[in-house]
Amino acid sequence: MLLRVMLRMYIGLAVCYAPWSPAFWDQNPLFLQYPTLSNIAANGAVRGIVSGLGLLNLWIALQDILGRRGIKHER
């Protein structure tokens, strides 16, 4: 469970930060190779959607932490 929460938090933070990082988002080789994709990715709404997915991952990690704290597993 700890690994799952840490992985979700790491992915969530990375996905939230990536669209607003010029070194990653604007200089991305995939976007530089396909100009049409670069134009779409430069749109603020697309950056917001990607950041929203990162926030969703953080929310799920938080729910895992809070939801599992009081539950005892029966075997």
N, C-alpha and C positions, 0 to 999 in steps of 0.2 A: 504494500500500500504506500509506503514511504517513497519507493522508487517511482510509482505512478504519479504521485502528487508532485514530486520534484521535477519529473519529466514534463508534466503539464505546465508547471510554473515556468520552466526554462523555455519551452516552446512558446508559451503565451507572451512572455517578455520579449523574446526574439521577434515574434510576428508583430507585436505592437510597435517595436522600435524600427524594424526594417524599412517600412515605407517612408519614414521621415529621415532616414539616413542617406545623405547624398552619396556617400561612398558605396553604399550597397545598392540603392534603388536607381539612382541616376547613371551610375557607371556599370551597371549590370551587363555582362557580355551578351546575355540572351536578349535584353532590350536593345542593345546596340546593333545586334545582328538583324533584328526585325523592327524597322522603324514604325510600322503600324502598331505593333504591340507596345512600343515605347510611348507612342502618343496616348494610347489607352491607359497605360500605367501612370502617366504623368497627371492624369485627371485626379483632382482632389477627392472625388467621390470614391474612386477605386482605392485610393490610399486609406480612406476612412473605413471602407468595408473590410480591407485586410486587417487594419488595426482592430476593428470590431471582432474579428475572428480570434485575434490574440486575447482580447478582453474576455471573450467567451471561454477560452481555455483557462484563463486565470480564475474565472468564476467557478468553473467546474472543479478546479483544484481546491478552491476555498470550500465548496460544498462537500467535497470528499473529506477535508480536514474536520469540518464542523459536524458532518453527518455521522462520521465513524467514531467520534470521540467517546460517545456514551453507549455504543453498541458492543455487547459481548457476543462473540461467535460461539455457537453451540456445535459440538461435534459428536 
